[in-house]
């Protein structure tokens, strides 16, 4: 069983005329969590644990024609 967790995301968006810029971040505090778990220990002798995505940052720039 997994403990409760929180994931914090943020997005700042600026638009001027036809241009737009966005700065974003996901999982800002680097929370480690399991996205999916399979307990196959009684059948195959293993535990599959798929971890969630770590901290990510990005920049989006767009121009609208």
N, CA, C and O atoms as a MOPAC input file, in Angstrom:
PM7 MOZYME 1SCF
protein

 N      0.83800 1    -1.18300 1     0.00000 1
 C      0.00000 1     0.00000 1     0.00000 1
 C      0.88300 1     1.24600 1     0.00000 1
 O      1.91000 1     1.29000 1     0.67700 1
 N      0.48700 1     2.22200 1    -0.73900 1
 C      1.26300 1     3.44900 1    -0.89100 1
 C      0.68000 1     4.55700 1    -0.00700 1
 O     -0.53900 1     4.68800 1     0.10900 1
 N      1.55200 1     5.34700 1     0.61100 1
 C      1.10400 1     6.48700 1     1.40400 1
 C      0.50200 1     7.55000 1     0.49300 1
 O      0.78400 1     7.58900 1    -0.70400 1
 N     -0.33100 1     8.41500 1     1.07700 1
 C     -0.88700 1     9.54000 1     0.31800 1
 C      0.22300 1    10.46800 1    -0.13800 1
 O      1.25400 1    10.58400 1     0.52500 1
 N      0.01700 1    11.12500 1    -1.26300 1
 C      1.00500 1    12.06900 1    -1.76900 1
 C      0.28700 1    13.17000 1    -2.53800 1
 O     -0.85600 1    13.00100 1    -2.96400 1
 N      0.96100 1    14.28700 1    -2.71000 1
 C      0.44800 1    15.40800 1    -3.49600 1
 C      1.49300 1    15.78900 1    -4.53900 1
 O      2.69600 1    15.72900 1    -4.28400 1
 N      1.01800 1    16.17500 1    -5.70000 1
 C      1.89300 1    16.63100 1    -6.77200 1
 C      1.49300 1    18.05800 1    -7.11500 1
 O      0.31600 1    18.33900 1    -7.34200 1
 N      2.47100 1    18.95900 1    -7.15500 1
 C      2.21300 1    20.36600 1    -7.44000 1
 C      2.75500 1    20.72500 1    -8.81600 1
 O      3.91800 1    20.47200 1    -9.13100 1
 N      1.88200 1    21.32100 1    -9.62900 1
 C      2.23300 1    21.78400 1   -10.96800 1
 C      1.98800 1    23.29200 1   -11.03400 1
 O      1.18900 1    23.82800 1   -10.26800 1
 N      2.67600 1    23.97100 1   -11.95100 1
 C      2.47300 1    25.41400 1   -12.12700 1
 C      2.65200 1    25.76900 1   -13.59800 1
 O      3.36700 1    25.09400 1   -14.33800 1
 N      1.98400 1    26.84700 1   -13.99900 1
 C      2.05100 1    27.30900 1   -15.37400 1
 C      1.88400 1    28.82200 1   -15.38000 1
 O      0.92300 1    29.34100 1   -14.81200 1
 N      2.80300 1    29.53000 1   -16.01300 1
 C      2.70700 1    30.98300 1   -16.18400 1
 C      2.65700 1    31.24900 1   -17.68600 1
 O      3.53000 1    30.81400 1   -18.43600 1
 N      1.62200 1    31.96800 1   -18.11000 1
 C      1.38100 1    32.18500 1   -19.53400 1
 C      1.31300 1    33.67900 1   -19.81200 1
 O      0.65100 1    34.42000 1   -19.08500 1
 N      1.99800 1    34.12400 1   -20.86500 1
 C      1.96900 1    35.52800 1   -21.27600 1
 C      1.68900 1    35.58000 1   -22.77300 1
 O      2.29100 1    34.83500 1   -23.54700 1
 N      0.77700 1    36.46000 1   -23.18100 1
 C      0.43800 1    36.58400 1   -24.59000 1
 C      0.48200 1    38.05000 1   -25.00500 1
 O     -0.02500 1    38.92100 1   -24.29800 1
 N      1.09500 1    38.31600 1   -26.15900 1
 C      1.17000 1    39.66200 1   -26.71800 1
 C      1.00700 1    39.55700 1   -28.22700 1
 O      1.78100 1    38.87700 1   -28.90100 1
 N     -0.01100 1    40.23700 1   -28.74900 1
 C     -0.35000 1    40.15700 1   -30.17300 1
 C     -0.48500 1    38.68700 1   -30.57900 1
 O     -1.32100 1    37.97100 1   -30.02600 1
 N      0.30900 1    38.23900 1   -31.51700 1
 C      0.21100 1    36.85000 1   -31.98600 1
 C      1.17400 1    35.90000 1   -31.28500 1
 O      1.18100 1    34.70300 1   -31.57300 1
 N      1.97200 1    36.41000 1   -30.38300 1
 C      2.97100 1    35.59900 1   -29.68500 1
 C      2.46700 1    35.17300 1   -28.31100 1
 O      1.74200 1    35.91200 1   -27.64400 1
 N      2.85500 1    33.99700 1   -27.90800 1
 C      2.53200 1    33.50300 1   -26.56500 1
 C      3.75000 1    32.76300 1   -26.00400 1
 O      4.43900 1    32.04000 1   -26.72300 1
 N      3.99600 1    32.95500 1   -24.72800 1
 C      5.09100 1    32.27500 1   -24.03400 1
 C      4.52600 1    31.68900 1   -22.75000 1
 O      3.78500 1    32.35100 1   -22.02300 1
 N      4.88100 1    30.44800 1   -22.48300 1
 C      4.44200 1    29.78700 1   -21.25000 1
 C      5.63700 1    29.08500 1   -20.61600 1
 O      6.40000 1    28.39800 1   -21.29500 1
 N      5.78600 1    29.26300 1   -19.32600 1
 C      6.78700 1    28.54600 1   -18.53900 1
 C      6.01000 1    27.62600 1   -17.61100 1
 O      5.07300 1    28.06400 1   -16.94300 1
 N      6.39000 1    26.36300 1   -17.56300 1
 C      5.64100 1    25.41300 1   -16.75600 1
 C      6.56500 1    24.46600 1   -15.98800 1
 O      7.72400 1    24.25700 1   -16.34800 1
 N      6.01400 1    23.91400 1   -14.93700 1
 C      6.72700 1    22.92400 1   -14.14400 1
 C      5.74500 1    21.87800 1   -13.63900 1
 O      4.61600 1    22.20000 1   -13.26800 1
 N      6.17900 1    20.63500 1   -13.62600 1
 C      5.34600 1    19.53900 1   -13.13600 1
 C      6.08900 1    18.80500 1   -12.03400 1
 O      7.30700 1    18.63800 1   -12.09500 1
 N      5.34900 1    18.37000 1   -11.03000 1
 C      5.91200 1    17.68400 1    -9.86200 1
 C      7.04600 1    18.53700 1    -9.27800 1
 O      8.17800 1    18.07400 1    -9.13900 1
 N      6.72300 1    19.77300 1    -8.94500 1
 C      7.71800 1    20.77100 1    -8.55000 1
 C      8.58400 1    20.36700 1    -7.35800 1
 O      9.73800 1    20.78700 1    -7.26600 1
 N      8.05200 1    19.57000 1    -6.45800 1
 C      8.81700 1    19.18200 1    -5.26900 1
 C      9.46200 1    17.80700 1    -5.41100 1
 O      9.99200 1    17.26700 1    -4.44000 1
 N      9.42100 1    17.24300 1    -6.60900 1
 C     10.09900 1    15.96900 1    -6.85800 1
 C      9.53900 1    14.80700 1    -6.06800 1
 O     10.29400 1    13.93800 1    -5.63300 1
 N      8.23400 1    14.77300 1    -5.87300 1
 C      7.58700 1    13.69900 1    -5.11100 1
 C      7.79700 1    12.36000 1    -5.81600 1
 O      7.55600 1    12.24300 1    -7.01700 1
 N      8.23700 1    11.36800 1    -5.08100 1
 C      8.41200 1    10.02700 1    -5.63500 1
 C      7.17600 1     9.20700 1    -5.29300 1
 O      6.77200 1     9.12100 1    -4.13300 1
 N      6.58300 1     8.60800 1    -6.31800 1
 C      5.37400 1     7.81400 1    -6.12800 1
 C      5.32800 1     6.71400 1    -7.17800 1
 O      6.01000 1     6.77500 1    -8.20100 1
 N      4.52000 1     5.72500 1    -6.90200 1
 C      4.34300 1     4.62800 1    -7.85700 1
 C      3.08900 1     4.88400 1    -8.67100 1
 O      2.01700 1     5.15400 1    -8.12900 1
 N      3.24400 1     4.79300 1    -9.97900 1
 C      2.11600 1     4.98600 1   -10.88700 1
 C      1.27700 1     3.70900 1   -10.97100 1
 O      0.05300 1     3.76400 1   -11.09400 1
 N      1.94400 1     2.57600 1   -10.90300 1
 C      1.27500 1     1.29000 1   -11.04300 1
 C      2.14000 1     0.21200 1   -10.39800 1
 O      3.36000 1     0.21000 1   -10.56500 1
 N      1.50700 1    -0.71100 1    -9.65400 1
 C      2.24100 1    -1.80600 1    -9.02400 1
 C      1.53700 1    -3.12600 1    -9.29600 1
 O      0.31000 1    -3.21400 1    -9.25500 1
 N      2.33500 1    -4.14500 1    -9.57400 1
 C      1.83500 1    -5.51200 1    -9.71100 1
 C      2.60100 1    -6.38900 1    -8.73900 1
 O      3.83100 1    -6.43300 1    -8.77400 1
 N      1.88800 1    -7.08200 1    -7.87900 1
 C      2.52900 1    -8.03100 1    -6.96700 1
 C      2.42600 1    -9.41500 1    -7.58300 1
 O      1.39500 1   -10.08000 1    -7.48100 1
 N      3.49700 1    -9.83600 1    -8.21800 1
 C      3.54900 1   -11.14500 1    -8.85700 1
 C      4.46600 1   -12.09400 1    -8.09000 1
 O      4.95500 1   -13.07900 1    -8.64200 1
 N      4.69400 1   -11.78800 1    -6.81100 1
 C      5.65600 1   -12.56900 1    -6.02800 1
 C      5.23000 1   -14.01900 1    -5.84300 1
 O      6.08900 1   -14.89900 1    -5.80400 1
 N      3.94500 1   -14.29500 1    -5.72800 1
 C      3.51900 1   -15.68400 1    -5.54100 1
 C      3.53500 1   -16.46800 1    -6.84900 1
 O      3.59200 1   -17.69800 1    -6.83000 1
 N      3.48500 1   -15.77000 1    -7.98500 1
 C      3.44400 1   -16.43900 1    -9.28300 1
 C      4.81600 1   -16.46900 1    -9.96800 1
 O      5.29100 1   -17.53100 1   -10.37000 1
 N      5.43900 1   -15.31000 1   -10.09600 1
 C      6.72700 1   -15.21100 1   -10.78600 1
 C      7.87900 1   -14.82300 1    -9.87100 1
 O      9.03200 1   -14.78000 1   -10.30000 1
 N      7.56700 1   -14.54200 1    -8.61500 1
 C      8.61400 1   -14.18200 1    -7.66500 1
 C      9.14600 1   -12.77100 1    -7.84700 1
 O     10.31000 1   -12.50500 1    -7.54800 1
 N      8.30000 1   -11.85800 1    -8.33900 1
 C      8.77300 1   -10.48500 1    -8.53300 1
 C      7.65400 1    -9.48500 1    -8.25400 1
 O      6.47000 1    -9.81900 1    -8.26300 1
 N      8.07200 1    -8.26200 1    -8.00900 1
 C      7.15700 1    -7.14600 1    -7.78500 1
 C      7.46200 1    -6.09100 1    -8.83800 1
 O      8.57100 1    -5.55800 1    -8.87400 1
 N      6.50000 1    -5.78300 1    -9.68800 1
 C      6.65800 1    -4.75100 1   -10.71100 1
 C      6.18500 1    -3.42500 1   -10.12800 1
 O      5.07200 1    -3.32500 1    -9.61200 1
 N      7.03300 1    -2.41500 1   -10.21500 1
 C      6.72800 1    -1.10600 1    -9.64500 1
 C      7.08000 1    -0.02900 1   -10.67500 1
 O      8.25600 1     0.22600 1   -10.93300 1
 N      6.06800 1     0.59500 1   -11.25600 1
 C      6.27400 1     1.63500 1   -12.25400 1
 C      6.20900 1     2.99400 1   -11.56500 1
 O      5.15100 1     3.39400 1   -11.07800 1
 N      7.31500 1     3.69400 1   -11.52200 1
 C      7.40700 1     4.98500 1   -10.83100 1
 C      6.79300 1     6.10100 1   -11.67300 1
 O      6.84000 1     6.07200 1   -12.90200 1
 N      6.21400 1     7.08700 1   -10.98000 1
 C      5.66000 1     8.26200 1   -11.64900 1
 C      6.77100 1     9.18000 1   -12.13800 1
 O      7.92800 1     9.03500 1   -11.74300 1
 N      6.41500 1    10.11900 1   -12.99600 1
 C      7.40200 1    11.02900 1   -13.56600 1
 C      7.97600 1    11.95400 1   -12.50800 1
 O      7.27100 1    12.38700 1   -11.59700 1
 N      9.24600 1    12.24800 1   -12.63500 1
 C      9.92000 1    13.14400 1   -11.70900 1
 C      9.67100 1    14.61200 1   -12.04800 1
 O      8.79000 1    14.94000 1   -12.84200 1
 N     10.44600 1    15.46600 1   -11.44400 1
 C     10.31900 1    16.91300 1   -11.65300 1
 C     10.66800 1    17.26300 1   -13.09300 1
 O     11.66600 1    16.78900 1   -13.63500 1
 N      9.82500 1    18.10900 1   -13.71200 1
 C     10.07100 1    18.54100 1   -15.08700 1
 C      9.74400 1    20.02600 1   -15.22100 1
 O      8.81500 1    20.53000 1   -14.59000 1
 N     10.51600 1    20.71100 1   -16.04600 1
 C     10.28100 1    22.11700 1   -16.35800 1
 C     10.26900 1    22.26900 1   -17.87000 1
 O     10.87300 1    21.47200 1   -18.58900 1
 N      9.57400 1    23.30200 1   -18.34900 1
 C      9.54300 1    23.50700 1   -19.78400 1
 C      9.20200 1    24.93200 1   -20.16000 1
 O      8.75800 1    25.72800 1   -19.33300 1
 N      9.41900 1    25.23200 1   -21.42300 1
 C      9.12900 1    26.54100 1   -21.98900 1
 C      8.45700 1    26.31900 1   -23.33300 1
 O      9.00300 1    25.64100 1   -24.20400 1
 N      7.27000 1    26.89000 1   -23.50100 1
 C      6.54800 1    26.81200 1   -24.76000 1
 C      6.46200 1    28.19800 1   -25.37500 1
 O      6.07500 1    29.15800 1   -24.70900 1
 N      6.82100 1    28.29800 1   -26.64300 1
 C      6.71700 1    29.55100 1   -27.38200 1
 C      5.87100 1    29.26500 1   -28.61900 1
 O      6.12200 1    28.30400 1   -29.34600 1
 N      4.87100 1    30.10500 1   -28.85000 1
 C      4.01900 1    29.88100 1   -30.01300 1
 C      3.67400 1    31.20300 1   -30.69800 1
 O      3.65700 1    32.27500 1   -30.09400 1
 N      3.40200 1    31.06200 1   -31.98600 1
 C      2.98700 1    32.20400 1   -32.80900 1
 C      1.74100 1    31.78500 1   -33.56800 1
 O      1.71900 1    30.73200 1   -34.20400 1
 N      0.70600 1    32.60900 1   -33.50200 1
 C     -0.55000 1    32.29300 1   -34.16900 1
 C     -0.66400 1    33.10400 1   -35.45200 1
 O     -0.60800 1    34.33400 1   -35.42200 1
 N     -0.82500 1    32.41000 1   -36.58800 1
 C     -0.94600 1    33.07400 1   -37.88700 1
 C     -2.34000 1    33.59900 1   -38.11500 1
 O     -2.61400 1    34.18600 1   -39.16200 1

